Amino acid sequence: MHPNISPLRWPAQTARRHDCGSSAFTLMELLVVVAIVGILAAILFAAVGHVREAAQTSTCLSNLRQIQAANMLHAADNKGYFVRIKLDNKWWNVQEEFIRYLNAGKQTDSEANSMADELKCPAAAGFLKSLGSSWESQNFPGYGYSSAGVKVDPTRSGTFTALNQSVISNPVKVVAFTDALDFYYYKTPPSSYKWDAEKRISVTRSYRHHDGGCVVYFDGHTEWLSQAQIEKE
């Protein structure tokens, strides 16, 4: 070997032994990471929940707008008379004439004419599944018709009297349809009501949209109202 040339040394011979423990996470660091991930996940889930609620409310308002638009067309073609709440034992939402105006009918097990699923309240899916009647589960849209100005027709079985446009002095402020627990309504929910665990209550409104409800007025415009706003009406 040449006297000026040092012997070749492999890296393994000169490398320092790596201390495996020096780069490991401590228990405290792991707990901090877990806590941060948990906080971020909670924020994400809350944001997703708010987006879903907003989407359901928007869809519900659109549905109600279409329903009242069909009701206004019905009135225009019938001397100002809106569809009846009930006619010959058929609720408003399964009456063939009204469904034609909606142009979105479907056939269920017991009805030749019913509202399309897309026009049902999206926030009422769980409530509809909980109904004891399979007919109601299939056909109830989650919306109720206002009973203001009408009554049961004493001259015709299973029928309500018809409402005419002329008797609604201020259609901008009179609700036509809203989220409800029955096909028509004239009451607000009792103190035992829970918007996120609904049960069937006759002739009663619903606050299923995060403690509030969607409404459409007789003039056709829609809005979301809080429970406090509804109970002030």
Buried (B, 14 or more C-beta within 10 A) or exposed (E): EEEEEEEEEEEEEEEEEEEEEEEEEEEEEEEEEEEEEEEEEEEEEEEEEEEEEEEBBEBBBBBBBBBBBBBBBBBEEEEBBBBBBBBEEBBBBBBEEBBBBBEBBBEBEEBEBBBBEEBBBBBBEEBBEEBEEEBBBBBBBBBBBBBBEBEEBEEEEEBBBBBBBEEBEEBEEBBBBBBBBBBBBEBBBEEEBEBEEBEBBEBBBBBBBBEBBBBBBBBBBBEBBBBEEBEEE
